């Protein structure tokens, strides 16, 4: 993973990589509570289809509708690609997201490139804002 901006501590890099891993784990387990716990209360989330969700309560309401059953046809992997430290307590991480269908043909079918704006509050990194963008094949 490329890292730019202010020089971070290895502990912060590790914590951000773990946060991305927790996003993947929560999504795969369809665990709404674990997923919602990764956001600040005032977070902004824009879905891969452009729907703006403002505040953790709104993100939670949406997630409770769409996450259960979401892995029935495919699962996703989340790999941090680039990490920019804006300040010691603000970071932006770009993630490579690859969807793999369930069943006999496990070839990846779709990709996304989420961008998470992270804030470190009381020693814990949380998602403050995110844009989950679907990659359209050329």
C-alpha positions in Angstrom: 0.0 0.0 0.0 1.3 3.5 -0.9 1.4 6.0 2.0 1.6 9.7 1.4 1.2 12.9 3.4 2.3 13.4 6.9 4.5 10.5 8.2 2.2 8.3 10.2 3.0 5.9 13.0 3.1 2.2 12.2 0.4 1.8 14.8 -1.9 4.1 12.9 -1.2 2.4 9.6 -2.0 -1.0 11.2 -5.2 0.4 12.8 -6.4 1.7 9.5 -5.6 -1.6 7.7 -7.5 -3.3 10.5 -10.5 -1.0 10.1 -10.7 -1.9 6.3 -10.5 -5.6 7.3 -13.4 -5.0 9.8 -15.4 -3.5 7.0 -14.9 -6.6 4.9 -15.6 -8.9 7.9 -18.8 -7.1 8.8 -20.0 -7.1 5.1 -19.2 -10.8 4.7 -20.9 -11.7 7.9 -23.8 -9.4 7.1 -23.3 -8.0 10.6 -25.1 -4.6 10.6 -24.0 -3.7 14.1 -20.3 -4.4 13.5 -20.5 -2.3 10.3 -22.3 0.6 11.9 -19.8 0.6 14.7 -17.1 1.7 12.3 -18.7 5.1 11.6 -18.7 8.3 13.5 -22.2 9.5 14.6 -22.1 12.4 12.1 -20.7 10.3 9.2 -21.6 10.7 5.5 -21.8 7.6 3.3 -22.4 7.7 -0.5 -23.4 4.3 -1.8 -22.0 2.8 -5.0 -25.1 3.9 -6.8 -24.9 7.5 -5.6 -27.3 7.5 -2.7 -26.2 10.0 0.0 -26.7 8.9 3.6 -26.2 11.5 6.3 -25.5 10.4 9.9 -25.0 7.0 11.5 -28.8 6.5 12.1 -29.6 7.0 8.4 -26.6 4.7 7.4 -27.9 2.1 9.9 -31.5 2.2 8.6 -30.3 1.7 5.0 -27.8 -1.0 6.0 -30.4 -3.0 7.9 -32.5 -3.1 4.7 -29.7 -4.0 2.2 -27.0 -5.9 4.0 -29.0 -9.0 5.2 -28.9 -11.4 2.2 -26.3 -9.3 0.3 -23.7 -12.1 0.2 -26.1 -14.7 -1.2 -24.8 -14.2 -4.7 -21.3 -12.7 -4.2 -18.8 -11.8 -1.5 -16.2 -9.0 -1.6 -12.6 -8.5 -0.6 -11.3 -5.1 0.5 -7.6 -4.3 0.0 -6.2 -0.9 1.0 -4.4 0.6 -2.0 -3.4 4.1 -1.0 -3.3 5.9 2.3 -3.0 9.7 2.6 -2.4 11.2 6.0 -3.9 14.7 5.8 -3.1 15.3 9.5 -2.1 12.9 12.3 -5.8 12.4 13.1 -7.3 12.6 9.6 -6.6 10.0 6.8 -8.0 9.1 3.5 -7.8 5.5 2.3 -8.6 4.2 -1.2 -9.7 0.6 -1.2 -9.8 -2.0 -4.0 -13.0 -3.9 -3.7 -13.5 -7.1 -5.7 -16.8 -9.0 -5.8 -16.6 -12.8 -6.4 -19.8 -14.7 -7.2 -20.9 -17.6 -5.1 -21.1 -20.9 -6.7 -19.0 -22.9 -9.2 -17.5 -20.0 -11.2 -15.5 -18.0 -8.6 -14.0 -15.5 -11.2 -14.3 -11.9 -9.9 -17.1 -10.1 -11.7 -17.4 -6.6 -10.4 -15.1 -4.1 -8.8 -15.4 -1.0 -6.7 -13.0 1.7 -5.4 -14.3 3.0 -2.1 -12.7 6.0 -0.5 -12.9 6.4 3.2 -12.2 9.7 5.0 -11.1 8.6 8.5 -11.0 10.5 11.7 -9.1 9.5 14.9 -11.3 10.3 17.9 -10.2 9.3 21.4 -7.5 7.1 19.9 -9.8 5.2 17.6 -10.1 5.5 13.8 -13.6 5.7 12.5 -15.2 6.4 9.1 -16.2 10.1 8.9 -17.2 10.0 5.2 -17.1 7.5 2.4 -17.8 7.3 -1.3 -18.3 3.7 -2.5 -17.8 3.9 -6.3 -18.6 1.0 -8.7 -15.9 0.5 -11.4 -17.4 0.4 -14.9 -15.4 -1.8 -17.3 -14.0 0.1 -20.3 
